[in-house]
Amino acid sequence: MEEISKTNKKYLLGVKLIPHLNWRLNKVLDVFDSPEQAWSASEGELKYRLDISDKVARKIVLARKAINIEAEIEKYQSLNVEMISSEDKHYPKLLKEISSPPVMFVRGGLIKNYEYAVGVVGSRRASTYGKEFAYELSRKLSDLGVTIVSGAARGIDSAAHFGAISGKGGSIGVLGCGLDVVYPPENRKLYAELEQKGSLVSEYALGTQPLSQNFPARNRIISGLSEGIVVVEASEKSGALITADFALEQGREVMVVPGNVRSAVSKGCHKLIKQGACLIESVEDVIENLQLDSKIKIVKEVANANVELELSCEEKAILNCLEWEPKQVDQIVASVGIEMSKIAGLLTILEIKGIIKQDIGKNYLRVR
Amino acid sequence: MIAEVESAAVVGMDCYKVQVEVDIAQGLPAFNIVGLPDTAIQESKERIRSGTGNSEYEFPLKRITVNLAPADIRKEGPSFDLPIAVGILIATEKLRTNVDEYLIIGELSLTGEVRKVKGVLPLTIYAKAAKKKGIIVPYENANEASLVEEIEVIPVRNLRETIDFLSGSIDISPIEGSLNQIIEEESWDEVDFYDVKAQYHVKRALEVASAGSHNVLMVGPPGSGKTMLARRVSSILPEMEMEEILEVTKIYSIAGMLSKEVSLVATRPFRSPHHTISCAGLVGGGQNPRPGEVSLSHHGILFLDEFPEFQKSALQVLRQPLEDGCVTISRALMSLTYPANFTLIAAMNPCPCGYLGDKVKECHCTPNKVQQYRSKISGPLMDRIDIHVEVPRLSRGDLLSAEKGESSETIRERVQKARNLQRRRFNGGKIKCNARMGPRQVKEFCKLDSMAYDFLEQAIDKLGLSARSYDRILKVSRTIADLRASEMIEMTDLAEAVQYRSMDRDLIY
């Protein structure tokens, strides 16, 4: 397809910045021959072609007057934000299969050339188990060259991004706000890393606040960019379930990580499994389900055995009483029978070795 | 005729001499007090008039002028009632002896009784320093005054007794305090770690905190026993030294918190003010400056429950005492310094609802709310807290199955040993414990070998600790090594110290 011209892009941005045109952007591009035409249309023309009231047409014209496109373009460029439209050749192919946004704003280049992507989504209020699993799964998938797509939110999303960034597949964060708005605020570091080692993507203009209505729409892009999605932890009303619905609509594979039967944050996951989603236990399951096994070679990990060797017998004793289910430090003391002054240090050492992890409330769980 | 009586008053922790001059002249009956008296002193006219009358002395119907010199310092409180009354009686020649060997303090009642006043201990110390033969104090204050040796403490019950004693018609034997006996009577601990079941890591953290005098922040859901644990910390702190006892008792005397029954503070104070306390209540001050909670917990423990709920300004004023061990209150006319060398034990919930991380009850707070709640405690204040310890709520089963703990006595012995080590290390300098080390001392005394250093770097990196925790970890690991009686800080010490930085860690991804 032919690359759209610079002028067209300029006016496309203009049209995108007018609220009343933005939300019917598909229609606008449909009825007008080019963005330029839509931008310069008279009030009567707008009214007639878009079938809108006098009032709205008037508002559009007023809004148009207030926008200085040249200045806007400069602003976007200075913030390193690129605009890609559905007619660009870089526009992700998978995304075209769905009711895709005609225009997206992008920071970081991964979006233009990633090969396979898997969405990893889940609760913002995830348990340590969920976050650990999301991190590990994403890291391993990323090591195999799979890009991880998620929503850059708290909890599972962040864990998945961080895991993926550490591998070679990189990660794409899809935002429900403008690219210059850091939400949640503590993810500033994540934003920077995603820009460097992956991509940040949003269909919203700069400065758009993270309004709650933006997020369900954002979810359709997460599943749209991916071959399939993995739901790690989701409560009954989680937004991750919306992503799963979109994935089904779009014909993507929905995979689910089970949790503890009693855990509230896994209720939604279990519901999906009951409805027939595939249950995921490992990276291999994901690769198999997406039928990527012919294209990607799985290297079995042998690290586990090595780790065991370096442990002292006191450390082993502690490990023996730990499972993935968090255990309170008092219980560890009671079952291991070493005095507290020693255990405190050993727990830190094991944690630094990456074998166990501390959870809020002085709980520990084994993650390897 | 003119009469002069010596008294004294307290400003901050110090005393100054107040010369009470009484002049009785011919003229219309009047009673004036000059020398910047406050309302309590202005009203003392009525007390003195009735008090003398009811003690069967004739109150002179002449022009009475009382001057409290030095005239440029504001005087306050009713403790000049007795010296003024004595002065009037001398001026009317009811009493014909010289009274300048004695310092006189006391409040009068309308019946002529002498009532107790504040600050008798520092006043007695002042009297001794001013080379007085003795001090005349209200009977109820006699015990605290008797803590000072080598000065006659004359307890008086009423005005008549005072005059009779001064004129030599009766003899009141000075009270001799037996300090050691009082200490024995007064030092007792009603609480003991013996009856705390489980919570092993909290007990250990508190032991480390006591050994190095580190400030502690306890984080845990309601009902997890934070208050109960904090209350027991004073039972494992080293016993108070004589010097410390006198210093603390002096503060309590100034605050008027000693009674006939409790005349000496021989156990480490434990203060737990409510979170609605004002700045002045916390650090001291007010119109008539008075020591605040930080000074009342001098050499002891200041326990602040619901830490983030305290007024922001109240938390900010804590910074100076935490840093310098004293608090300076500046007013337009004066600037006072009270000692405030305490161990801070703060307690808070992990989140606004209190149940974040609890196994049974679910928490309903958003990460944002949790963040907001925690950020109520400013960074600089957090920097002054070395040890963070999470106090989980224990299930009934855990509580029932756990064995009884170690007794406070055993723990205190270990703490004492570690403290002795520290004292030797700092060689009698201004710094007495590890928590007070400055950057220079940390550099000198917390040396790490390369392996331990690598480990610390790794820990900070891997566990996402903030850079500001670096020095805290070193200080606390120094104390942990001291508890082992080891000169060298080893990896295990550092590893344990890392455990006590839980609030620095980003447990939310």
Interface residues (C-beta under 8 A of the other chain):
Chain A: R124 R125 K131 R154 G155 S158 A159 F162 P184 E186 A264 Q328 V329 D330 Q331 V333 A334 M340 S341 K342 I343 A344 G345 L346 L347 T348 I349 E351 I352 G354 Q358 D359 I360 G361 K362 N363
Chain B: A198 Q199 Y200 H201 K203 R204 G220 P221 P350 L356 G357 D358 K359 E362 T366 P367 N368 Q371 E390 V391 P392 L394 D398 S401 A402 F455 Q458 A459 K462 L463 I480 L483 M491 T492 D493 L494 A495 E496 V498 Q499 S502 R505 D506 L507 I508 Y509
